[in-house]
C-alpha cells in the first residue's frame, strides 16, 4: 500500500514538471515605407532587417528581440532597435515587431528613447497592441487592441514610457509599432515592452510544494509500518 501511494504521488509530480503546454514562439519583424515592404521571421526570438535604397531611405537597419531571446511566454520582454539614415525623398518608415504565444496576465511597461545624429525635428511614434487571435501581424498599423497609446520622442535624452494592463486569455500576440517621420539625417531609437510582476510559473512551484508536503504526510503515516 505504501509503495502504491508513493508511486502515484511521484507520477503526479512528474506530470506537473513535464506537462506544461507547448507554446508557439513565432515572431516576425516587418519594415514598410510606401510601396516598399520587407519581413523577416525571427530565429529563436531574434530578427533583423538591413537594406539600402528603401523608398528614399539610404540605410535602414532594424533589429528585434522576443522570447526565446528575451523574456518568456509568461513574462514578456520585447525590444526593437532602429538605426536609419534618410534621404531627400525619404517617406514615412513603419516598423512592426509581432510575437505570438504570450500567456502573461498582468501589467506591462512600454518605453522608447531616441538619438538623432544631427537633431532635425524627426519624430518617432511608438504604440503597442495585444491581439487575442494569436496571429502574427505584418501590416501598419498592426492588428489587435491598442495596449499603450502613442509615445512620441524627438531627441536625446527624450525617453517616454507608459504602463498598461493585459487581460487576455493566452495564447495571444503582442505587437510593437514604430512610425519614423521622414528625415535627411541619421536617427536611431530603442523601444521596449516588458511585463511587470511574477510569471505564471509560480503556480507550478506552489503545486510542487504541496506535493512535498504530501510526501511528508505519507512518511509520517506509514514510516513505522512495513509494506
Secondary structure, 3 states (H helix, E strand, C coil): CHHHHHHHHHHHHHHHHHCCCCCCCCEEEEEEECCEEEEEECECCEEEEEEEEECCEEEEEEEEECCCCCCECCECEEEEEEEEEECCCCCCEEEEEEEEEECCCCEEEEEEEEEECCCCCCCEEEEEEEECCCCCCCCCCCCCEEEEEEEEECCCCCCEEEEEECCCCCCEEEEEEEEECCCCCEEEEEEEEEEECCCCHHHHHHHHHHHHHHHHHHHHHHCCCCC
